[in-house]
Amino acid sequence: MQRKQFISLLAPLTVAMSTVKASASLSERSRKFKVPPYLQPGDLIGVTCPAGQISTEDVMPAVREMEKWGLRVRIGATVGQRDHALGGTDDERATDLQYMLDDPGIKAIMCARGGYGVVRIIDRLNFDGFKASPKWVIGFSDITVLHEHIHQNLRYATLHSKMCNSFPSDMAKADAIQIDTIASIQQALVGKPMSYTAPAAAGNRFGKATGALIGGNLTIVASMTGTHSDIDTKGKILFLEDTGEYLYNIDRMMYNLLRSGKLDHLAGLIIGGFKLKPEEGDEFGKDLVTIVTEKTEKFDYPVCFDFPVGHQRNNFALKCGVLHQFEVSASGTTLRSLS
C-alpha cells in the first residue's frame, strides 16, 4: 500500500477514534450523581468514628436530637474507643464503618467527628453493600476523604455538615446559629431543597452558574490529587474550607489545585471559612483573597468568599453531588439546591 493511500485511510479512523474518545469523556463528565433515599420517620442512622476519637457521653446530645427528629440511632462500636487520637485502631474503625456501609437497615451514617484517620482506612473499604443499599454519609473536615471517594467512584450524593461533636449539649440553651445549622442537617436528610445566602465580600467575582456541588476541606482535596479518590471538578461548583493552616500553606495547596487542573473548568468557586494560624517570623505577605484571586484570575466563573461552611459555628449542611444554582452579585451570594 502506498504511503498516501495509508494516510488517507488512517485519517478518517483517527477522527472517528477521537470522536469516540471525546464522546466517552463528555459522557463520563455529564453523568449525574445519584441521590440516596431521603430519610423517613423511624429510619435508622448509625454513628461511627472513622477518624478522631470521641466519648459515648459526648455523642449523646446528637443522639438525643436525632431521636427528636423521629429517627432511631445505632451507636457504633468505635464510639468510646481510642487509639491515641484515633477512634480505635485502623482495623476497628474500618470494621465499624464497613458494617454500617453493608447494613441495608441503616439509612444514613453520621460520622461522630473529624480530625484525622479516614485516609488510613479508605482503601480497606468495600462499597458493594453501599451500592446495593445507598445511604447518606454525613460529616466534614477529614470526612472529605469519604465525600471525594464516593463522588468519584460511586457517583452518589453525600452530606457535608456538622457532626456529633458540634451538637450543643442543651438545644434549649443554644444560640440561633447553632439551632439553624443543626436544623439544616435534618432538613437536608428529609429532602428539603436548601437555600443559603451570604453578604457581599471582598474579592467576590460576579456571575451565575449551575452545577453539581462538590468539595470540602482544602487540605484533603489537595492531598487526594492523583489518588483513586481524586475528584473530577469539570463543570462543578467547588467549595473549599480549612482550619489551622498558615497562609503560605494555603497558597501551596491552591497552586496544587491550579497545576492539577482542578480550577480550569469549574462552574463556580465557593470559599468558606478559613481559620488561619498567625504568621511566625517573616510574614507571607498575601491574604486569602489575594491567594485565591491569583489562581483564578484567568477564569471567568463566579467566585465568592466568606460562605457559611467550614470549621466555624455557621457551618450549614450542603448536599454534595446535588445540582445547585449559584449566583454572586453586588448584593451578595445565593446558593440553592435543585433537589
Secondary structure, DSSP 8 states (H G I E B T S, - for coil): --HHHHHHHHHHHHHHHHHHHHHHHHHHHH---B------TT-EEEEE-SSB---HHHHHHHHHHHHHTT-EEEE-TTTT--BTTBSS-HHHHHHHHHHHHH-TTEEEEEE---SS-GGGTGGG---HHHHHS--EEEE-GGGHHHHHHHHHHH-B-EEE---GGGS-S-GGG--HHHHHHHHHHHHHHTT---EEEE---TT-B-EEEEEEEEEEEHHHHHHTTTSTT----TT-EEEEEEEEE-HHHHHHHHHHHHHTTTTTT-SEEEEEEEEE----SS-----HHHHHHHHHTT--S-EE-S-S-SSSS----EEETSEEEEEEETTEEEEEE--
